[in-house]
Amino acid sequence: MLCCSLQCLLVRYEVGELAQYGDYFNLMTFDLHGQWENAIGHNSPLHPIESASPAMKKLTVSHAANVWVTEGAPAEKILIGIPTYARTFTLENVDKFDIGATANGGGAEGGWTKEVGFLAYYEVSQDREKNERRSPPAEGRHF
């Protein structure tokens, strides 16, 4: 699994050389945002939001993949790692919950993982099942 940051890429890898010998590049394109920041952000955003700073625009799946291709990785050899868990936040103001809203750290710990700001897939699934506002899935549809 390979990191997706430009700094990591340029310092640690000779992408053109790796491309000759490797079957694929498995890019770790998750944990791009989380409770270590003071603002809400998607764990693994595909593209940046319009209001993102220049630095934040680089913390996206599309940017990471494009950098690897630019550095010599064949696009057909790139595999994108996706998160199957959630990063959560404690809001400074519960009425402001959009991307970029101020956060005061991670959300409540999960029932099983016991980690602040992190919920495993099964914890997210269980929370969804408890939520009465959720409409039932369409006939024959599975989650």
For each residue, the residues with C-beta under 8 A, 3 or more apart:
1: 26 27 28 81
2: 9 13 25 26 27 28 68
3: 8 9 12 28
4: 8 9 27 28 29 32 61 64 65 67 68
5: 8 9 58 64
6: 9 10 58 67
7: 10 11
8: 3 4 5 11 12 13
9: 2 3 4 5 6 12 13 15 67 68 71
10: 6 7 13 71
11: 7 8
12: 3 8 9
13: 2 8 9 10 18 71
14: 17 18
15: 9 18 19 68 71 72 73
16: 19 20 71 72
17: 14 20 21
18: 13 14 15 21 22 25 73
19: 15 16 22 25 72 73 74 77
20: 16 17
21: 17 18
22: 18 19 25 77
23: 77
24: 77 78 79
25: 2 18 19 22 68 73 77 78 79
26: 1 2 79 81
27: 1 2 4 64 65 68 78 79 80 81
28: 1 2 3 4 31 81
29: 4 32 44 61 64 65 80 81 82
30: 43 44 81 82 83
31: 28 34 43 44 83 87
32: 4 29 41 42 43 44 45 59 60 61
33: 37 40 41 42 43 45 59 87
34: 31 37 41 43 87 106 117 118
35: 87 88 89 103 105 106 107 116 117 118
36:
37: 33 34 41 103
38: 102 103 104
39: 100 101 102 103
40: 33 89 91 97 98 99 100 101 102 103
41: 32 33 34 37 45 56 59 99 100
42: 32 33 45 99
43: 30 31 32 33 34 83 85 86 87
44: 29 30 31 32 61 82 83
45: 32 33 41 42 48 49 59 60 61
46: 60 61 62
47: 60 61 62
48: 45 52 56 57 59 60 63
49: 45 52 99 100
50:
51: 100
52: 48 49 56 57
53: 56 57
54: 57 58
55: 58 59
56: 41 48 52 53 59
57: 48 52 53 54 60 63
58: 5 6 54 55 63
59: 32 33 41 45 48 55 56 63
60: 32 45 46 47 48 57 63 64
61: 4 29 32 44 45 46 47 64 65 80
62: 46 47 65 66
63: 48 57 58 59 60 66 67
64: 4 5 27 29 60 61 67 68
65: 4 27 29 61 62 68 69 75 78 80
66: 62 63 69 70
67: 4 6 9 63 64 70 71
68: 2 4 9 15 25 27 64 65 71 73 78
69: 65 66 72 73 74 75 78
70: 66 67
71: 9 10 13 15 16 67 68
72: 15 16 19 69
73: 15 18 19 25 68 69 77 78
74: 19 69 77 78
75: 65 69 78
76:
77: 19 22 23 24 25 73 74
78: 24 25 27 65 68 69 73 74 75
79: 24 25 26 27
80: 27 29 61 65
81: 1 26 27 28 29 30
82: 29 30 44
83: 30 31 43 44 86 87
84: 121
85: 43 118 119 120 121 124
86: 43 83 118 119 123 124
87: 31 33 34 35 43 83 106 117 118
88: 35 106 107 108 117 118 119
89: 35 40 103 105 106 107 117
90: 103 104 105 106 107 108
91: 40 94 96 97 101 102 103 104
92: 96 101 102 103 104
93: 96 101 102
94: 91 97
95:
96: 91 92 93 101 102
97: 40 91 94 101
98: 40 101
99: 40 41 42 49
100: 39 40 41 49 51
101: 39 40 91 92 93 96 97 98
102: 38 39 40 91 92 93 96
103: 35 37 38 39 40 89 90 91 92
104: 38 90 91 92
105: 35 89 90 116 117
106: 34 35 87 88 89 90 115 116 117 118
107: 35 88 89 90 116 117 119
108: 88 90 116
109: 113 114 115 116 118
110: 113 114 115 118 119 120 123
111: 114 123 126
112: 120 122 123
113: 109 110 118 119 120 123
114: 109 110 111
115: 106 109 110 118
116: 35 105 106 107 108 109
117: 34 35 87 88 89 105 106 107
118: 34 35 85 86 87 88 106 109 110 113 115
119: 85 86 88 107 110 113 123 124 127
120: 85 110 112 113 123 124
121: 84 85 124 125
122: 112 125 126
123: 86 110 111 112 113 119 120 126 127
124: 85 86 119 120 121 127 128
125: 121 122 128 129 143
126: 111 122 123 129 130
127: 119 123 124 130 131
128: 124 125 131 134 143
129: 125 126
130: 126 127
131: 127 128 134
132:
133:
134: 128 131
135:
136:
137: 141 142 143
138: 141
139:
140:
141: 137 138
142: 137
143: 125 128 137
